[in-house]
Amino acid sequence: MRTRSGVRAGLAAALAAAVALGMAGCVPVDDEPELSTSNSAGTGTGAVTKQLNELTVAAAGAMKGYSRSRFPHWRKTGKNCDVRDSVLQKDGNDIKLNGCDVVGGTWKSLYDDVVFDDPAKVDIDHVVPLANAWRSGADEWDDAKRGDFANDLTRPQLIAVSARSNRAKGDQDPSQWKPPSHAYWCQYATDWVAVKHYWQLTVTSAEKTALADMLEGCP
C-alpha cells in the first residue's frame, strides 16, 4: 500500500515527465521544412499542366478588325531604345551598347539553333502571336491592353529568334507549327501556356492537345 507522500511523489514524477515530453514534442517554426519554390522541371511541369487545364477551350475567333497596329509596339525604354533592345539584351551574350541601343553581341535562336552576331539579323518573336491572341480573346480588349500584351517583358512572351523561324511560324499555334528544335518543345509549350494563362486567352481543342503532347516529353 502506497503512502500519501508516495502518491504525491508519483504524481510529481508523472507531471515532470509529461512536461518534458511536451517540450520535446514542440518544434520551433523556424525549424520546420520550408515549401520549395524551385521552378524545377518536375514541379514546373505539374504547374504548367494545371495551368493548361484551367484554360478555356473555344473555337478560334474571327480576324475581322485585326491589324498589328491594334497592338502598339515597340514601346520606348530609353533614348533611341525600345522593347526590342531590351529583348536583345535579355537573350544575347557579350552585348555591346551605344547608350541603351544594342549594336553588337551574339544570339542563339532557340527555335532552330542558329547563331547570329548581328542584331539586325535577329527577329523578336511574340511567343503567342498577335493575330492568335486576337482570335483567342484580345479582340475584346482596348488598344492600351493590347499594347501591354505586345510589349510584355515580364512573361515569356518575347524572344530573340531567327527571321526564318519567325516567318515560318507566322500566327500559327502549336497544333500547326512547332520549333524545328525538338529540344526546345518543352520550354516552348511551357511559355505558351504561361502567356495564355496570365492573359486569360482561350485555346482551341487541337491547340490544347498539341500542348499536352509536348509537355508529356518534359523531364
C-alpha positions as CSV (number, residue, x, y, z in Angstrom):
1,M,0.0,0.0,0.0
2,R,1.4,3.4,-1.1
3,T,1.6,6.2,1.5
4,R,0.2,9.7,0.8
5,S,3.7,11.1,0.4
6,G,4.4,8.3,-2.1
7,V,1.4,9.2,-4.1
8,R,2.4,12.8,-4.2
9,A,5.9,11.9,-5.3
10,G,4.5,9.7,-8.1
11,L,2.2,12.4,-9.3
12,A,5.0,14.9,-9.3
13,A,7.2,12.5,-11.3
14,A,4.4,11.9,-13.8
15,L,3.8,15.6,-14.2
16,A,7.5,16.3,-14.8
17,A,7.6,13.5,-17.4
18,A,4.6,14.9,-19.2
19,V,6.1,18.4,-19.3
20,A,9.4,17.0,-20.6
21,L,7.6,15.1,-23.3
22,G,5.5,18.1,-24.3
23,M,8.7,20.2,-24.5
24,A,10.4,17.6,-26.6
25,G,7.5,17.5,-29.0
26,C,7.5,21.3,-29.6
27,V,9.3,22.2,-32.8
28,P,10.1,25.8,-33.4
29,V,8.5,27.2,-36.6
30,D,11.9,28.2,-37.9
31,D,13.0,24.5,-37.9
32,E,10.1,23.3,-40.0
33,P,10.9,22.4,-43.6
34,E,10.2,25.2,-46.0
35,L,8.0,24.6,-49.0
36,S,10.1,24.5,-52.2
37,T,9.7,27.5,-54.5
38,S,12.0,26.0,-57.1
39,N,10.9,26.1,-60.7
40,S,12.5,22.8,-61.5
41,A,11.3,20.8,-64.5
42,G,9.5,18.3,-62.4
43,T,7.4,20.7,-60.3
44,G,7.2,23.2,-63.1
45,T,5.7,20.6,-65.5
46,G,2.9,19.8,-63.0
47,A,2.2,23.5,-62.5
48,V,2.1,24.1,-66.3
49,T,-0.2,21.2,-66.8
50,K,-2.5,22.6,-64.1
51,Q,-2.5,26.0,-65.9
52,L,-3.2,24.3,-69.3
53,N,-6.2,22.5,-67.8
54,E,-7.5,25.9,-66.5
55,L,-7.5,27.5,-69.9
56,T,-10.9,27.9,-71.6
57,V,-11.3,25.8,-74.8
58,A,-13.1,27.6,-77.6
59,A,-13.1,27.8,-81.3
60,A,-10.8,30.4,-82.8
61,G,-12.5,33.7,-83.3
62,A,-12.7,35.7,-86.5
63,M,-10.0,38.0,-87.8
64,K,-12.4,40.8,-88.6
65,G,-11.0,44.1,-87.5
66,Y,-7.5,42.8,-86.8
67,S,-4.4,44.8,-87.5
68,R,-0.9,44.7,-86.0
69,S,-1.4,48.4,-85.3
70,R,-4.1,47.5,-82.8
71,F,-1.2,46.1,-80.7
72,P,1.1,49.2,-80.4
73,H,4.8,48.2,-80.2
74,W,7.7,48.6,-79.7
75,R,7.4,50.9,-76.6
76,K,10.3,53.2,-75.8
77,T,12.6,52.1,-73.0
78,G,15.1,54.9,-73.2
79,K,16.6,57.5,-75.6
80,N,16.7,55.8,-79.1
81,C,15.9,52.5,-77.4
82,D,12.8,50.4,-77.2
83,V,11.4,47.0,-76.1
84,R,13.3,45.3,-79.0
85,D,16.6,46.4,-77.5
86,S,15.5,45.1,-74.1
87,V,14.9,41.7,-75.5
88,L,18.2,41.7,-77.4
89,Q,19.9,42.4,-74.1
90,K,18.0,39.7,-72.3
91,D,18.6,37.0,-74.8
92,G,22.1,37.8,-76.0
93,N,25.7,37.3,-74.9
94,D,28.6,39.7,-74.9
95,I,26.2,42.6,-75.6
96,K,27.7,45.8,-76.9
97,L,25.7,49.0,-76.3
98,N,25.6,52.5,-77.7
99,G,23.7,54.2,-74.8
100,C,21.0,51.6,-74.4
101,D,20.9,50.8,-78.1
102,V,22.2,47.2,-78.8
103,V,24.9,47.4,-81.5
104,G,26.6,44.0,-81.0
105,G,26.6,40.6,-79.4
106,T,25.7,37.0,-80.1
107,W,22.3,35.4,-80.1
108,K,21.2,31.8,-80.4
109,S,17.8,31.3,-81.9
110,L,16.4,28.6,-79.7
111,Y,13.7,27.7,-82.3
112,D,16.3,26.3,-84.7
113,D,19.7,26.6,-83.0
114,V,21.0,29.2,-85.5
115,V,23.6,31.7,-84.0
116,F,23.9,35.3,-85.0
117,D,26.4,38.1,-84.3
118,D,24.5,40.9,-85.9
119,P,21.4,42.3,-84.0
120,A,19.9,43.5,-87.3
121,K,19.6,39.8,-88.4
122,V,17.6,38.9,-85.2
123,D,13.8,38.9,-85.1
124,I,11.9,39.5,-81.9
125,D,9.0,37.0,-81.8
126,H,5.8,37.1,-79.8
127,V,5.6,33.6,-78.5
128,V,1.8,33.9,-78.6
129,P,1.4,35.7,-81.9
130,L,-0.6,38.9,-82.0
131,A,-3.1,37.5,-84.5
132,N,-3.5,34.3,-82.5
133,A,-4.2,36.5,-79.4
134,W,-6.8,38.4,-81.4
135,R,-8.6,35.2,-82.3
136,S,-8.5,33.9,-78.7
137,G,-9.9,36.9,-76.8
138,A,-7.7,40.0,-77.4
139,D,-10.2,41.3,-79.9
140,E,-12.3,42.4,-76.9
141,W,-9.5,44.4,-75.3
142,D,-8.8,48.0,-75.9
143,D,-5.6,49.1,-77.7
144,A,-3.9,50.0,-74.4
145,K,-4.2,46.5,-73.1
146,R,-3.2,45.0,-76.4
147,G,-0.1,47.2,-76.2
148,D,0.7,45.8,-72.8
149,F,0.5,42.3,-74.3
150,A,2.6,43.2,-77.3
151,N,5.4,44.7,-75.0
152,D,5.2,42.2,-72.2
153,L,8.7,41.8,-70.8
154,T,7.5,40.1,-67.6
155,R,6.0,36.9,-69.0
156,P,8.0,34.7,-71.5
157,Q,6.2,36.4,-74.4
158,L,9.2,38.0,-76.3
159,I,12.2,36.0,-77.6
160,A,15.0,36.7,-80.0
161,V,14.9,34.2,-82.9
162,S,16.0,33.8,-86.5
163,A,13.9,35.6,-89.1
164,R,13.5,32.2,-90.9
165,S,11.8,30.5,-88.0
166,N,9.8,33.6,-87.2
167,R,8.4,33.8,-90.7
168,A,7.7,30.0,-90.8
169,K,5.8,30.2,-87.6
170,G,3.7,33.2,-88.6
171,D,0.5,33.3,-86.4
172,Q,0.2,29.6,-86.0
173,D,-0.4,27.8,-82.7
174,P,1.4,24.6,-81.6
175,S,-1.0,22.3,-83.4
176,Q,0.1,24.0,-86.6
177,W,3.7,24.8,-86.0
178,K,6.4,23.7,-83.6
179,P,10.0,24.8,-83.3
180,P,12.3,22.8,-85.6
181,S,14.5,22.1,-82.5
182,H,12.7,19.3,-80.6
183,A,14.9,20.0,-77.6
184,Y,13.0,23.3,-77.2
185,W,9.5,21.9,-77.3
186,C,9.1,21.6,-73.6
187,Q,10.1,25.2,-72.9
188,Y,8.0,26.5,-75.9
189,A,4.9,24.7,-74.6
190,T,5.6,25.9,-71.1
191,D,6.0,29.6,-72.2
192,W,2.9,29.4,-74.5
193,V,0.7,28.2,-71.6
194,A,2.1,30.7,-69.2
195,V,1.3,33.6,-71.5
196,K,-2.2,32.4,-72.4
197,H,-2.9,31.7,-68.7
198,Y,-1.8,35.1,-67.5
199,W,-3.7,37.0,-70.2
200,Q,-6.7,34.7,-69.9
201,L,-6.7,33.8,-73.6
202,T,-8.5,30.7,-74.9
203,V,-7.1,27.7,-76.7
204,T,-8.6,25.5,-79.4
205,S,-9.1,21.8,-78.8
206,A,-6.3,20.9,-81.2
207,E,-4.0,23.5,-79.6
208,K,-4.6,22.1,-76.1
209,T,-3.9,18.6,-77.3
210,A,-0.7,19.6,-79.0
211,L,0.5,21.4,-75.9
212,A,-0.3,18.4,-73.7
213,D,1.6,16.2,-76.0
214,M,4.6,18.5,-75.9
215,L,4.5,18.7,-72.1
216,E,4.4,14.9,-71.9
217,G,8.0,14.8,-73.1
218,C,9.3,17.2,-70.4
219,P,11.6,15.8,-67.7
